[in-house]
Amino acid sequence: MQEVLLNQIPFGIDLEMFTAHEIMEKVQSKQKPYFRPTVPAACCNKNWINLMNDAWEEDPFQRPTFRVITRRLKRMGGNVSDNMVEKLMTMLELYASHLEELVHQRTQQADAERERAAQLLYSILPPIVADGLKQGKTIPAENFKSITMFASDIVGFTKLSAASTPLQIVELLGQLYLEFDSIVDRHDAYKVETIGDAYIIASGLPIPNESKHALEIADIALEVLSYSFSFVIKHLPEKPLQIRIGLHTGSVVTGVVGVKMPRYCLFGETVTITTKMESNSVANYIHASQKTAEILQETNKYKLYSRGRIKLKGQKPMETFFLLGKKGMDIPLPPFTPEEFPLTTESGH
């Protein structure tokens, strides 16, 4: 209204005395009397000035709505030309339409940001735990009596790193773990973490699934091994990629650790034994503990080969097994050549 009535830019008269920066500071200071554009009383009817002052109220809830403004403009139309009233109403309608569109855009952007934040949270925490944190709940530590874990690493990763640039290693791990993640997403399992070339997952938590956890992890291990067996390193296509995998079933305690970057962590001997099963495995083999093998044997679907009793550091000698395949799972796997892998056994067969 001030622009139309005075045919000037906002604060046109005030700009003759103050800079734009000074005007902004005066408006933002909120000192009474509130700083508003100067409109000479002689320029128009008092009703127009009153309407402008009402629209400039400091409290947004005290300002008239666009519908009220339009009604008052129509009532005041007799005091000025119809063209001016029509112009003012058109400007108000355009402004209201633009404001609605702007609010809609900002709402969509805020929704998109919330969705991205939620997806990021779901990528580092199990959904049920992430939802609890979003609701402000405290996630208590839990004890799970029986879960199955998977741990893998790349054989000869140190030498591979020495023959590659850092960017090539990042690209290699990114491509490899993208497919690993895709495989895990198709099963009832949770990716615990990746540290360098180590990839660790678990099944049976945070929602227990009876004894299905061993079957889920076994299927994941076979699919991961199949993918890795055919994987081609882009910058070293002549060098085959080999991984070791270890599986173990046991109890763990879980809890959310950290505030700024919360992590869903697993604690207990099961974690230790799983990593030792992996480190004592052989390139391109899935090394399963007796507890895991016993659950798989009950289904009569999995092909297992006893490695005999081996001694893991800090553990009593135990019988371990190589998981070689599953009935009905027709995927390419490395050939089984037991004479090629070194055995550290008390008795083997």
Steps between C-alpha positions, in 0.01 A plus 500: 500500500780741587667428164178563307385808691838674495627343179826422682700200608450376860634756754544740206477816712710352782782414259559873459611509867631149569690232313332166426720335764397756763133446416542122540664549839217729616234247392686208660564686829124487580535814710179693561367685315556234234674628191267494198498668156417871512170583328396869499147550631420727206563228244174315553191443712556421869333161452779394264767596752314315776485188282873518436576545869280201584689289243831613654409379851800343677289205616415290189177381661380860528542565128189483274469201270501544122122446501453781753735728308310435177166579672633826644648599165166449330328717763759774448477482121277804477774730625748418225488388142371149425825440313709551816284269710509239228877531479540462876272197513684339209832552677360348819366198315832448325686535829267254674541250214878538506504462879297177480734364235803599708358331811426188294857493364652551845278226643608260225866587564457446874328165438780395265763597759319303769481199270873523421580528872279197573665294226843593633395394850359172366829435321699504826238358739235227481164660409334407832789660692507806271125553546543483877773765495290725273222483759744605771504162670799358686608171342593257781772237468363158403622144537440264206554135584544377143599694189733425210780728384694530175845654457703527181815665376702518180796263480823690432338839549824660619682401179198602294501842665872542430436436130209746485435868555275605791228597252517159335461328838202718588340421164571128540349479849210721401407278207551179698307606809218653298418150374558348846249751641252407228532132592453574871191711425334195345532307827410536865837636607666820616835641390690565821793687347776516241854576611738524209461170315313333788124453453292387800129414512263321739157339495259437786505855635364748591190290423556130587420251220528166685768288326455661158800724568748225413319424173481868404872551565593179316304610192658845513848347532444281192369792294785726611758234417341443158507872419859542623615195301391667173596853603750680273727767647484785248857621535645149546280277280759221492501470881218283642318631806501254788311532827487304825175454689436388857164409660408438861183466706474608863375765740571873495411817686396797287477869571501841335833670561558869432277807462635706208563188292307220670598144419316177569783293646533130582702374796600156620705192423293426189645810332854387586450142379339617174801714412733214592300262281560745216873548567548122521306438181649446154476711185164449327356286781222547754621384841216411739515411868345181635206690650413652163556172317268311737207731417571471126528121519152477653348633176677239286539768230858619541818331386760507777851357521659443838838662535568308819588650836699820488644721772389861494709738708349532845247222436481128561551277193174475307375324190436740213352461154517642150164596352513386137150558368125458537249280326303697242737799508647496152773763512867485391736422788875437523597133444543295815861378528561398864860396432592860417417666829724469805339329798588573861321203647525237768312263271360560155277320256 
